[in-house]
Amino acid sequence: IDPDRGRLYASSAHMSTILVFDLQGNRLGTLTPTPPDKLDGPSALALAKDKLFVLNAGSARVSVIDLQKR
């Protein structure tokens, strides 16, 4: 949950994407990392300041999405 932006982020390993909702539960869209980085079974999220860290279970890597640029 990002209270500063009024957003909730949820990972979807099946769709290999990050879903974005407002705090009322309305879906606003999706997030993906900047190429060449890509999501591969995102399974956990951590929010730190303006960055969303995504654990990719399929590749055992962490992707970083800069929320300031979104």
N, C-alpha and C positions, 0 to 999 in steps of 0.2 A: 504494500500500500504506500502510495506517495501522497501524503496529505497536502504538501505544498502545491502540487499540480492537480490534486483532486482525482487521482487515477489509481486504478488497481491493475496490476500486471499478473497474468497467469500464463504458465507455460503449457504448451500442447505438444507432447512428444509425438503423438500420432500425426499431427499436421506439420510438425517441425517449424513452429512459429510461436510468437509471443502475442497473446490476445490482450487488448487494452480495453478497460471498462471505466466508466465514471463511477463515482462512489454510490450512485443509485442503482448500479447494476446494468446500465445500458452499455452495450458493446459499441466502442468507438472506432475500432480498427485493429490493425496488427503492426508489430514491429519486427524488423529483421536487421541484422548487423550490416555494416558497410562492406561490400565486396572488396577483396576476395573472401572475407570471412563468411561463414554460413552456419546455420543451425543444424544440428544432427541429433535429434532426440532430446530437446531441452527438457531437463528434469528438475532443476532447482534454480531459484532466482535470489539475488541479493541486491539491495538498493543502497548505494552510497553516494550522497550528494547528487550529482547530475549524471551518474553512471548506473546502468543496470547490468549486473554481472550474471551471465547465463551459463550454467553447467550443462554441457552437451554429453549425455550418457553414451551416445553412439560413437563419439570420437575421443572421449576422455579429455576434452579441452574446455576452456572457458572463453566465451565470447563476451565482449564489452560493447554495450550500446550506449552512445553518448546521447542522453536525453535533451541536452541543450540544443542539439541540432535537429530535434524532432518537433 
